[in-house]
Amino acid sequence: MTGPTSGLLWAMDCAVAALLVVWHARGLLPRQPEPDPASPGADSKPPYSKLATWPFTASCVLLAALCQLAGVVGVPAHRPLWISWGSAVLVLVAVDARTTWLPRRLTWWCLGQVGVAIGLAAWWARDPGALAGAALGGAATGALFWLVWRLGAGLGFGDVRLALGLGALSGAVSAEFWFASLLGASVVGALWGLIWTALRGRGAPFA
């Protein structure tokens, strides 16, 4: 792509992503039901309605703009993937970072949008194999994270749901990208866990 064309596409993707961020952060997030008060840590979690502020939304919009660079340098047909993951799911991850909780309804809603994006990407690329890759990637990643959760390794079930989306999106791109995404997520998660433990001590929950 030429420079001006790439810049225009990036601006268009940023505009769509920004609208999705505002919709999720300001419209949907305050309406999410709070976790059961009897759940461990629920009493210290800030309410979702208090989290849905304009500064929080603005930070997500800026991060979303950075995420859309993937659509410029990558395959054009994959742009719907980065728009959905770098906007709706980005808000979800930001909520997790602030609260260590992933709202169940919002999670499924965001994963549904990722599914639509995968369908659009497969149609755009005329590549039905992307749908099979998404199904296999999502199933494999979800099963792996479910096993880790089942073994009681401190993983929340919200992370298992989010892993379905990660596996489906990366699997829709390619098997190599699926493996790289799984490896990268595991390494970053482990490093962040070590840093968090050093700062807050063992046993402190982290996103």
Sequence and secondary structure as in RCSB ss.txt:
>XXXX:A:sequence
MTGPTSGLLWAMDCAVAALLVVWHARGLLPRQPEPDPASPGADSKPPYSKLATWPFTASCVLLAALCQLAGVVGV
PAHRPLWISWGSAVLVLVAVDARTTWLPRRLTWWCLGQVGVAIGLAAWWARDPGALAGAALGGAATGALFWLVWR
LGAGLGFGDVRLALGLGALSGAVSAEFWFASLLGASVVGALWGLIWTALRGRGAPFA
>XXXX:A:secstr
  HHHHHHHHHHHHHHHHHHHHIIIIIIGGGS    TTSTTGGGS  HHHH  HHHHHHHHHHHHHHTHHHHHS 
GGGHHHHHHHTTHHHHHHHHHHHHS   HHHHHHHHHHHHHHHHHHHHHHT THHHHHHHHHHHHHHHHHHHHHH
TTSS  HHHHHHHHHHHHHHHHH HHHHHHHHHHHHHHHHHHHHHHHHHH TT    
